[in-house]
């Protein structure tokens, strides 16, 4: 299966509870972008308007390798369109409320899938099963963008108290920005680790520069590396925390589906494999389509059976229980919320191009991944 061969083959339309009003303190915009991340675009807009990036509000981060439409707000922002290298920002009017994740309802997708065997009868059958039984609501690889195959999570090392290793993974192995743009910086860190002054001028962002200057001015120690985390961009640090939570959640859901006794099909992904069901007995409808499992957090109150499953995953990771799922580093916190075990895509339909290509359209609630639906439809083994 191949997707995102060209940006126009993966189109995302954000659906949100926000609209232009006669009055309001916030300028409302619709952002069209192609070949750029939401962070890249927000950073460019902030530079143009001489604002902090945090002054620009949005609902979700959209993929670089796609065309996407999403909403932004800026308090007292300019009442005009703005055009950049990879984007256009269209002024829609004023609104009383800032855009946020809470206002995001979901996304409508139009995707061309290449290099698959398109058998109309089989595709219709799989579509009908998905519409009846739904799809396991896993986080997909986009959530783990800063983690290479087989690489450890910086946040796991932070939980374990390995502050230097956590910082190395965060700075030298991962990046808040496009990996190619930070290649020189990361190579410098790998070759000159502990000689931080050698890489200060290559720092791709102000916070990374401040962090390296701090490290260069202090003797390397566990305390120094721990204190350094206070200088990491807060939004990026929270994103890394959420990525590790998402991995634990995925593994917990796999155990949960196994415990229900379902027939499951493995599909490889960046961090191992995901397990998908095709159908289930009617008596399990409540346990699958109406079940939510929260993301791990040290103060999480869970049903005893679900807690045991999640703590089994944590023990596998070397973490002895949910109460130990915490860090002492400033800014690294684990926010939790309930996430549906399975979701049913809405308005799912397909249009066959030829025997190896097909267009798909569907709507997913916020936080769900179109690529998970594609994996379910096209990558499950026959037996």
C-alpha positions, 0 to 999 in steps of 0.5 A: 500500500502506498499513500501520499505519493503527491500531496494532492492525493491526501487531502484533509478538511478540518471540521470545527465548531467555530464560525465568523461572527459580526464581532469578536476579539479574534480574527478567524482564518482558514489555512490552506497548506501543502508540503508543510507542517502546521508548526512550520506554518504557524512559525512563519506567520508568527515571524511575519506578524512579529508575534509569539507562536503561542499567540496563534491558536489552532485545533490540531497538527496536520501532516506535512505530506498532504494538502490540508485545510484548518482553522486558526485564530489570532487575537486582534489579528490582521483583517487580511489574507496572508500568503506564504511559500507553502500556504495561504491564510484566508481571513473569514471574519471575527469570532469571540472564541479562540480556536482550540482542540476543544472546538475540533470535531474531526476531519474529513479525508479524501485519499488516493491509495496506490499499490493495492489489489483492488477487488471490488467485491472484497473491498465492499465486504471490508467496507461493510465490516468496518461500517458495522464493527468499526476499527480499533482506534490506535494511534498511528506512526504520525504520533511517534514522529520523533521516534525512529524504528527501534529507538527508545522514547526520551520520555521513558528515560525521563521517567526512569531518571536517566536525564542525560540519555533523555536529553540526548534522545530529545536533542540529537535523535529527535526534532520538533522540526523537519528532520532534514532541516536539523540534520547538521545540528543533530550530527554536531551533537552526536559528534560533540556530546558534552561539548555543547558550545560547539553546536550552539550556532547550529541550534534551529530554535531559540529554546534549543540555543538557550538550552545548549548555552545553559549546558555549556555553562554548567558542569555535566551532572544528573542535576544539570541535565534534569534542570535543562528540561525546564528550557525545553519548549513546553508544547514540544515536551508535552507532545513527547509525553503524549507520544509515550502515553499513546504507545502505552495506550496502544499496547493496552488496547492490544491486550484488551482485545486479546483478552476478549478472545477476538480473532486478531490480524497483525499489521506491522508499524513503526513500533512493532505491530498492531492487532485488528479484528474484522468482526465480533459477537454481538454480545461484545458490542458494548465492550468494544464500540462503547468502551473507553480507555484513558491514557496513562497518568499517575493519578488515574483511577481505572477499573481494576481489570483495565488497570491490570492490563495497563500496568502489565504493559508498564511493567514490561517497560520497566515501570512499576505501576501507574503511580510511578508513571511520572517525572521529576523534570519541570514541564513534563506532565501526563494529561489524561483523557478517555479514548474510544477503543474503537470508532466507526468511520462516517460517510465511508465510500470508495471510487475505484481508479483501476485494479491497483488504485482507489480513492477513499472518502470518510470522516473521523472524530478528532484524534483518530487516524485515517491511516489506521482505517487504511491499514484495516481495509487493505493490510489485513492478511486473508488468513 
